Amino acid sequence: MKIVLIGYRCTGKTTAGKRIAERLGLPFYDTDELIQGQSGKSVRGIVEEEGWAAFRAVEKKIVKQLPTLGDGVIAAGGGAIMDAENREVLHDTGFCVWLTADERTVVERMQNDQVSAAQRPPLSDDGLERETAAILEVRRPIYQEVADCIIDTAGKGIDAVADEVCAALDRQNLSSKAGRSHRTS
């Protein structure tokens, strides 16, 4: 079983993904980390040295490799869904959970996440609020198209998000395929 987490930056794909993987006894994969491992550079490093097109090319290679990974929880890069082939691979790879949050929450999380800021360059020159609003407007219908399940992460902690994802898996009879119960005592 593979669970693919999609969504914009700072919606909880990595933090909740790690917790979900832990609960299900599955490995966790982050496409940004896989990209860094393959290229030897952070997302920011690739973009600053070679541009967004070069980053998206490496990302596409990584996405194509996801089906060959064993069972696990996968956090996909926020923009990976902008490529039609990537969308198909992500959807076909596993159960796709779209983690969402309103624009204000996303911006606040980005402002408070120094690691994210250091590793991920801005996507435009519009300023954080305008950039977030514009990109979310374009991406929302695409995330919707790929998603098997939608979970709003605004105002929720990691455990609450993990609970909701695990409950969605239960509803789909998928959590038992992980080989372990996700329930905690």
C-alpha positions as CSV (number, residue, x, y, z in Angstrom):
1,M,0.0,0.0,0.0
2,K,1.2,3.5,-0.9
3,I,-0.4,6.7,0.5
4,V,0.5,9.8,-1.5
5,L,0.1,13.1,0.2
6,I,-0.4,16.0,-2.1
7,G,-1.0,19.7,-1.4
8,Y,0.6,23.1,-1.3
9,R,3.6,24.0,0.8
10,C,3.2,23.9,4.6
11,T,0.0,22.0,4.5
12,G,1.6,19.2,6.6
13,K,2.7,16.7,4.0
14,T,6.0,16.0,5.6
15,T,5.2,16.3,9.3
16,A,1.9,14.5,9.1
17,G,3.3,12.0,6.6
18,K,6.1,10.9,9.0
19,R,3.5,10.4,11.7
20,I,1.2,8.4,9.5
21,A,4.1,6.3,8.3
22,E,5.1,5.6,11.9
23,R,1.5,4.6,12.9
24,L,1.1,2.3,9.9
25,G,4.6,0.8,10.3
26,L,5.6,2.0,6.8
27,P,8.6,3.9,5.4
28,F,8.2,7.6,4.7
29,Y,9.4,9.1,1.4
30,D,9.6,12.8,0.6
31,T,10.1,13.7,-3.0
32,D,12.1,16.8,-2.1
33,E,14.5,14.6,-0.1
34,L,14.7,12.1,-2.9
35,I,15.5,14.9,-5.3
36,Q,18.2,16.2,-3.0
37,G,19.6,12.7,-2.6
38,Q,19.8,12.2,-6.4
39,S,21.0,15.6,-7.3
40,G,23.1,16.5,-4.3
41,K,21.4,19.9,-4.1
42,S,18.4,21.3,-2.2
43,V,15.4,22.5,-4.1
44,R,16.6,26.0,-3.6
45,G,20.1,25.1,-4.9
46,I,18.8,23.5,-8.1
47,V,16.5,26.5,-8.8
48,E,19.1,29.1,-8.0
49,E,21.8,27.4,-10.1
50,E,19.7,25.9,-12.9
51,G,16.2,27.3,-12.8
52,W,12.7,25.9,-12.1
53,A,12.7,23.9,-15.4
54,A,15.7,21.9,-14.2
55,F,14.1,21.3,-10.9
56,R,10.9,20.1,-12.5
57,A,12.9,17.8,-14.7
58,V,14.5,16.1,-11.7
59,E,11.2,16.0,-9.9
60,K,9.6,14.3,-12.9
61,K,12.3,11.6,-12.8
62,I,11.7,11.0,-9.1
63,V,7.9,10.9,-9.5
64,K,8.4,8.2,-12.3
65,Q,10.4,6.1,-9.8
66,L,7.7,6.2,-7.0
67,P,5.8,3.2,-8.3
68,T,9.0,1.1,-7.9
69,L,9.3,2.0,-4.2
70,G,7.9,-0.5,-1.7
71,D,4.8,0.3,0.4
72,G,5.0,3.6,2.2
73,V,3.8,7.1,2.8
74,I,4.9,9.6,0.1
75,A,4.9,13.4,0.5
76,A,4.9,14.8,-3.1
77,G,6.2,18.2,-3.8
78,G,3.5,20.8,-4.0
79,G,4.0,21.6,-7.7
80,A,4.5,18.0,-8.9
81,I,0.8,17.9,-9.8
82,M,1.2,20.6,-12.4
83,D,2.6,18.1,-14.9
84,A,0.0,15.8,-16.4
85,E,2.3,12.7,-16.4
86,N,3.1,13.3,-12.8
87,R,-0.6,13.6,-11.9
88,E,-1.2,10.2,-13.6
89,V,1.7,8.6,-11.9
90,L,0.8,10.0,-8.4
91,H,-2.8,8.9,-8.8
92,D,-1.9,5.5,-10.0
93,T,0.8,5.0,-7.4
94,G,-1.5,5.0,-4.4
95,F,-4.3,6.4,-2.4
96,C,-3.9,10.2,-2.9
97,V,-4.7,12.4,0.1
98,W,-4.9,16.2,-0.6
99,L,-3.9,18.1,2.6
100,T,-5.3,21.6,2.4
101,A,-5.2,24.8,4.5
102,D,-6.6,28.2,3.9
103,E,-4.2,30.9,2.5
104,R,-3.8,32.7,5.8
105,T,-2.7,29.4,7.5
106,V,-0.3,28.5,4.7
107,V,1.3,32.0,4.8
108,E,1.6,31.9,8.6
109,R,3.2,28.4,8.5
110,M,5.6,29.5,5.8
111,Q,6.6,32.6,7.8
112,N,7.2,30.4,10.9
113,D,9.1,27.6,9.1
114,Q,12.7,28.8,8.7
115,V,13.8,25.4,7.3
116,S,11.2,25.6,4.5
117,A,12.3,29.1,3.7
118,A,15.9,28.1,3.6
119,Q,15.3,25.1,1.3
120,R,12.5,26.3,-1.0
121,P,12.8,29.5,-3.1
122,P,9.8,31.7,-3.8
123,L,7.7,30.7,-6.8
124,S,7.3,34.3,-8.0
125,D,8.3,37.8,-7.2
126,D,4.7,38.7,-6.0
127,G,5.4,38.6,-2.3
128,L,4.3,35.7,-0.1
129,E,0.6,36.5,0.3
130,R,-0.1,37.3,-3.3
131,E,2.0,34.4,-4.5
132,T,0.2,31.9,-2.3
133,A,-3.3,33.2,-3.3
134,A,-2.4,33.1,-7.0
135,I,-0.8,29.7,-7.0
136,L,-3.6,28.1,-4.8
137,E,-6.2,29.5,-7.2
138,V,-4.5,27.7,-10.1
139,R,-3.7,24.5,-8.3
140,R,-6.9,23.8,-6.3
141,P,-8.8,22.2,-9.2
142,I,-5.7,20.1,-10.1
143,Y,-5.3,18.9,-6.5
144,Q,-9.0,18.1,-6.5
145,E,-8.7,16.1,-9.8
146,V,-5.9,13.9,-8.3
147,A,-7.3,13.5,-4.7
148,D,-9.0,10.4,-3.5
149,C,-9.6,12.1,-0.1
150,I,-9.3,15.7,1.1
151,I,-8.3,16.7,4.6
152,D,-8.1,20.3,5.9
153,T,-5.1,20.7,8.2
154,A,-5.8,24.3,9.3
155,G,-6.0,24.6,13.1
156,K,-5.1,21.0,13.6
157,G,-2.0,19.3,15.1
158,I,-0.1,16.5,13.5
159,D,-1.8,13.8,15.5
160,A,-5.3,15.1,14.5
161,V,-4.3,15.1,10.8
162,A,-2.8,11.6,11.1
163,D,-6.0,10.5,12.8
164,E,-8.1,11.8,9.9
165,V,-5.9,10.2,7.3
166,C,-6.0,6.9,9.1
167,A,-9.8,7.1,9.4
168,A,-10.0,7.8,5.7
169,L,-7.9,4.7,5.0
170,D,-10.1,2.7,7.3
171,R,-13.2,3.8,5.3
172,Q,-11.5,2.6,2.2
173,N,-10.4,-0.7,3.9
174,L,-6.7,0.2,3.2
175,S,-5.2,0.5,6.7
176,S,-5.3,-3.3,7.2
177,K,-3.1,-3.6,4.0
178,A,-0.3,-1.9,5.8
179,G,0.2,-4.9,8.0
180,R,-0.2,-3.1,11.3
181,S,-3.0,-1.3,13.0
182,H,-2.6,2.5,13.2
183,R,-4.5,2.7,16.4
184,T,-2.6,4.0,19.4
185,S,-3.6,3.5,23.0
